[in-house]
Amino acid sequence: MSRAHLSGDAAPTRPAAESRYASLDGLRGVASLIVVGYHALLVVPAISAVYVDKVQPEAFTPEWWLYATPLRLLFAGHEAVLVFFVLSGFVLTLPFLVRPPTGRSTLAYYGRRVVRLYLPVWGALAFALALALAVPRDPAVGGWLGSHHAPTVHDVWHDALLLFGTSNLNSPLWSLTWEVWFSLLMPLMFVLIRITRATRWWWAAIPILMALSALARFDVVRAALPASWLTADMLQYLPVFAIGMLLVFQKDAIRSAAARIRTWWPIVAAALLFAVSPSLIAPVGWGPLQAFAYLLSLIGVTAIVALAFASPARRPLEARPVQWAGKRSFSIYLVHEPIIVAAALLVGVSGWWPWIAIAVALVPVVLLVAALFYRLVEQPSIGLSRQVGRLLSGVASDRNEAPAKQKGSAQQKGPDAFTSGPSRLPDLDSNQEPAG
């Protein structure tokens, strides 16, 4: 059976030389730092009132400047998470362009992905729990900071599982719920993309995915879904991952189109402004205007990822400091929030000052702790995930070996790119195109 038949479409062409999307690592690093700034600002009661209590900020106040103007780009936490989701869809799909999922590769993929995600999460939970016990949490302070209650055994095991939501012990873990669900469903989503030939009508598929994501934010839609406490957010966020999956199939076409563009700054500016458009053009809350703004935001987020690998905007993302943050972005994301919460509870926060000065001083602390966490927890988990992948690939190979021998040498036409051994296992921890 031909490779094209197995995959549903002709196998995509790609450059002979391997290509690593270093700029996507850089984009991930920038997004993680934006999330750090976002959570540092949420400590301020006036900012918490906007994001948590949905209070419209008064014009020309500090919170208005940081929420309703382009300055929000520096603290666009939710949009940064959407960037993470598109990037995950892109990067996890990349290795399967040449080697679509089979029973063997899928088993290895699941083993690697589970280890890769859960071990750092469990390490971050232990770190958050230690800080929460050392600096008791106080719901009486109110606002976002007050939503961090004293941890319970239920919180810990619930967060450790991830599948059914998380507590505020380490609030950024909410996004890992959807990373895990996408990781579990990704091979199926890949097959669905191939079966429906969505790569051929991607220009319509991506807007449809954006519309589905926006619909999931309406209360009437959420109420109509079974187990809406889980499926509503699943409907909102899984399409965002799928957008990244479709982007990777069009990467060469995007690059070709980008090569014909001479002036980039209007496109980059538009993408950035679209990404934060919900706070620029719509009041706090949810309705038709907010749904339209959310669609614009998804367009902006998608464009940002495309620009990161296809435009001159990739160059600053490939700078050494940005790459350093990108390599440790998962660790930065996992450890920063417990540090911010503990510091805010220790000093007490009633307004902007002196918290802003303290928050700035916390940035190097966060980076240092993230670097240590990367060295002690995340990096070993990457190595272990690769070992698990090789082991499971070998187990699957042994299971398939006997039936293959029984079919006789007439059917042995040489190694297949999909199942030719552990050395062919896609590297899920890089943004590098697999060798064909």
N, C-alpha and C positions, 0 to 999 in steps of 0.2 A: 504494500500500500504506500502511496507516495506521501511525502511530507506535507504537500499542499492539501491533500485530501484529509489527512489527519487533523490539520489545523483549521480547515474550513475555507481558508484563502491561500493564495500563493504566499510562500514565505517572503517576508519583507527583505529588501536589499539593505545593505549597510556597508560602510567603508571597510576595506580590508584590514586596516589598522584598528587596534582596539582604541576605544575612546572613553575617557573617564569624565564624567560630568562633575568636575571639582566645584564648579560654581553652584551646583545644587547643595553640596555640603555647606558652602558659604551661606547660601540662602537659609538653610536650616539653622545655622549659627545666629544669623541676624534675627530670625523669628524667635529663637529661644531668648535672646536678650530683650526683645520687645515684650515678651511675656513677663520677664523679670520686672521690667519697668511698670507694666500694667498692674501687677500685684502689689508693688511698692506704693503705687498711687491709691489703690483700693483701701489702704489703711486709713487714708485721710477721710474723715466723716463726710465732707462735702462731695467727694468723688464717689464714695460708697452710696450716698443717697441717689446719685444719678444711675449707677449701674445696678444696684441691688433693690432700691426702693422705687426706681423708675420716676424720679423727680426731675422735671425739666430744669436744666440749669439756667440761672438768671444771666441775661446778656452781660458780657464783659467782665464777669467774675473769673477768677482763675480756673474754676472747673469748666466754665463755658469755653475758654480758650483751649483747654486741653481736650474737650469733648466735641465741640461743634465747629472746629476749624481744622485745617490740614495738620496742625500740630498733633492731632490724634494719631497720625502715622507713627509717631514715636512710641505710642502706648496702646496700639491696636491689638490687644490680647486675643480676642476671639478670632479676628481675621488672621492672626499669626497661626492659630491652631488650624484654621481652614487651609492655610498654606501647607502645614505639616501633613494634612490629610491628602491633599493633591500630590504632594511629594511621595508619600507612601504608596499611593496608587501607581505612580510613575515608576518608582525604583523597584518595587516588588514585581512589577510586570516585566521590567526590562530583561531579566535573565530568561524569561520564557518566550521571547520573540523567536529565538533560534530553536529552543527546546521546550515546546509546549508541555503542560503537565501530563505525566503518565502516573500509573499507580506507584511506580518506584520513586520517581522524583517528587511526587506529592507527599509520600510518607516521609521522605527526608526533609522536605520543605517544612512540614508541620513540626517535626522534631526540632529543627533549628529555630524556627520562629518562636515556638513556645519558650524555649530556653532563653533566647535573645531578649524577649520582652519581660518574662516573669522574674528572672533572677535580679535584674536591676530594680524592678518594681518592689520586690520583697526587701531588697537592701534599703531602698528609699523609705519604705514603710517602717523598718526598724529605726532608721535615723529620725524620722518624724515622730515616732512614738517616744524615743528617748528625749527629744527636745520638749515634747508635750508634757512629759512627766517631770522634766527638770524645771520648766517654766509653765505652771498651771494655766490652763485656758479659762477665760472668764466671759461667759455669755453676756454679763451685765454691761460690758463696754458697748454693746450694740453694733449695728452696721455689719459690714463684711467681716471685720475682725471678731465680732461677737458670735458670728456663725460657726466659729471654731470651738466646739464644746469639748469637754474632757473626753478622751478616747475611752471606748468600751471594747470588750472582747468581740462583740458583734461587729463593731466598726473594723477591727483589724482583720478578721477572717473574711468579711465582706469585701474589703478593699483588696485583700490578697487574691481573691477569686477573680475580681474585675468584671465578670460577665454580666452582672446584674446591678451595675451602678456602684458608686463609691461614696464615702462619707467626706467630711471636711478635715479629716486628719491630715491629709496632704491633697488639697483640692485639685491641683492639676491632673491628678490621676483620672479625673472624669473622662478625659480624652482617650486614655488608654483602654477604656471599655470599648470604644469604637475601633481603636487600632486592633484589638484582639478579635472583635467580631469580623472586621474586614479581613484580617489574616486568615481566619477560619473559612471564610466564604470566598476568598480570592480565586482559588482554582475553579470553583463553580462559576464565578463571575467571568473569568477568562473564557471558559467554554461557552457561556451564553453570548459573549461578545462575538466569538467566532461563529456560532450557530446563526445568530441574527445578522451576521456580516455588518455589524455596527461600524466597523472601521471604514466601510464604504460610504456610509451616510452619517459620518461623525459630525458633520456640520449641522445636522438636525438632532442627533443623539445627545450632544452636549447641552444644547438648550433645553431638551426634554428633561435631562437629569437635573439641571438647575431649577426648572419649574417644579419637579417633584420635591426637591429639597425645600423650596420656598413654601409649597403647600403644606408641608409637615409642620409649619410654624403656626398655622391657623388652629384655633381651639376647636372648631367644629370638625376639622379633619382628625385632629388628635383624639377627640372623644369617640370618633367612629371606629378607631382602630382597636382590634383585640389586644389585650395586654399593653395598653397604650403607654404605660410607664416605661416600657422598653421599646416597643415597636415605633413609637412616634419619633424618638430621636434616631432610631435606626433608619427610618425613612428620610430623616433630614440629613444624616451624615454619610451613609453608605453611597449615595449618588456622588458626593464630593470626591470620595476615593475613586469611583468609577470614572470621573472626569480625568483624573490623573492617568488611569489605565488607557483611556482613549488617546490622550496626548502622546503617550509613548509610541503608539502606532503611527502617529503623524509627525514624529520628530524630524525625519528627513525632509518632509514637505515644509515644515515650519522653518527649518534652516534654509531651505532653498528660497522661500519667500522672504526671509529676513535678509538674505544676501542682496536683494534688489532694493532695500530701503537705505536711503542716504541720511535722512534726518530722524534721529531717534528720540530726542527729548520730549516732543509732544506725546508720543506713544507711551513712554515711560511715565510721564506726568499723569496722563489719563488713567493708566492702569492703577497707579497709586491712589489717585483720587476716587476712582470707582470702588476700590477696595474698602475705603472708609466712608463711602457715601451714605450708609444708614444714619450716621450721626450728623451728616452735613445737610441733608435735604429732608429728613423726616423727624418729627418730634419723637420723644421717648414713648414707647408703647408698641402696639402691633395692629396693623390694619392694611388696607390695599396699598397705601403709599409706602409703608414700611416694607411690604412684600416686594414692591418694585425696587426699592433701595437695596434690599437683600439680594435680588437678582443682579443688580449692578455690582454689588460687592463680590459675588461669585465670578462675574466676568472679570473684574479686576484681579482677583486672586489667581484665576486661571491664566490671565495674561502675565502676571508677575512670574509665575513658574516658567512659562514659555520664554519670556524675556531673559530669564536667568540663564538659560542654556543656549539661546539663539541670537542674542543681541550683544552689543558692546557693554551692556550693563553687567555681563558676566565677569568683566575684568576686575572691578573692585571686589566682587565676591570671591575672587581667587587670590586676594591678598593674604599674606601669611597670618596676620592676626585674626582675620575673619575665618580662615581655614582652621585655625586653632580652636575657635569657638564652635565651628561646625562639627569638628571631630568629637567634641565633648558636649554637643547640644543636648543629647538625651540626658546626660548627667546634670547639666545646668537646669534643664526642665524639671528633673525629679527632685533636686535638693533645695532649690531656691526658696520655695514658699514656706517651709517650716522655719527657715532662718529668719525670713521677714516677719512672720507672725510672732516668733519668740522675741525678736528685738523690739517690735512694737509693743508687746505686752510688758516688757521690762521697763521701757522708758515712759509708757503712757502717751497716747496720742489724742490730742483734743483739737488740733488744727494743722495748718500747713507747716508751721515752724515750731520746734526745730526738726520735725520729722524729715523734711526734704534733705537737710544736711546729713542726717543719720542714714537715710536711704542711699545717698550717694556714697557714703563711706562703706556701706554694706556690699556694694558691687564687687570690690576686690575680695571680700570675704566669701561671697557666693562663688566667685570664679576659683578661688583657692580650694574650697570644699568640693566643688565640682571636679576639679583636676584630681584631687585625692580619690574621690568616689569613682572617677573613670579608671584610675590606676588600680584600685583595690577591688572594685566590683564589676564595673561595666566591661572593661577590657578582658578580664578572665571569663566573663559570661560569653563574650564573642568567641573566644577560643573554644570554650566548652560547646557552644552551639554548633561550631564547625565539626567538632569531633562527633557529636550526636548525629549530625547530618551524614557524615561519612559512614558511621556505624549503621544507621537505618538504611542508607543506600546499599550497603553491603548485604544487609539482611534481606532487603527486597530482591537484590540480585541473586542471592542463593535460592530464594523461593521460585524465581523465574528460570533458573538455570536448568533444572531437570526437565520441565516441559519443553524447553527450547531444544535440548538434546534429542528428545524423543521425536521431534519433527523431522530429524534427518538433516544431513548436510546439504541437501538440495535447496533448503530454505535459508541457509546461512549465507547471506550475500554481503558479509562484511559488517563492521560496527555501525550502529545507528546513532545519530547525534543525540537522540533523546535518551538512550539507555546504554551508553557505552562505558559506564564505569564511574566510580566515585570521583575521578578527576574531572568529570564533566558536570559535577554538581554545581548549579548556579550559586554564585556568591551573593547572598541576600544582604550582606553587610556593606556593600559598596555600590557606587553609582557607575560601575564600569560595565560596558557592553561585553557580553560573553563572546568568547572566540567561537566562530561558527563551525 
